[in-house]
Amino acid sequence: MRRGSERRAHPRRVCRLTVRLRDAEELEENLIKDLGEGGVFVETFYPSRVGSKVELEFLVEGGKGPLLVRGEVVWVRNPWESSSPGMGIKFLEVSEEARRWIRKTVEGS
């Protein structure tokens, strides 16, 4: 069985960015722990359920507004299981502008 980065189709970058996350119940600001072109890990003590559809609003400096990305929660790490709780979100719909920003952020340029 492949683990961690071996399963990933895209490279990831460890980072600390703010994102607004909206699920069916609420909108809240969270921190991103790592980011890749295919998805993101969002730190939270209150993760959404696996299979939940979410909207992420990336708050980009110098941008005209937040970049919207739609995704699905594919795994959850609960607070009682780890000192780093949160959820893994797979991107489903990404605008070209958001894709360029994500790629630039992951590449570190």
Sequence and secondary structure as in RCSB ss.txt:
>XXXX:A:sequence
MRRGSERRAHPRRVCRLTVRLRDAEELEENLIKDLGEGGVFVETFYPSRVGSKVELEFLVEGGKGPLLVRGEVVW
VRNPWESSSPGMGIKFLEVSEEARRWIRKTVEGS
>XXXX:A:secstr
   GGGG SS EEEEEEEEEEE SS EEEEEEEEEESSEEEEE SS   TT EEEEEE  TT SS EEEEEEEEE
EE TTT SS EEEEEEEEE HHHHHHHHHHHHT 
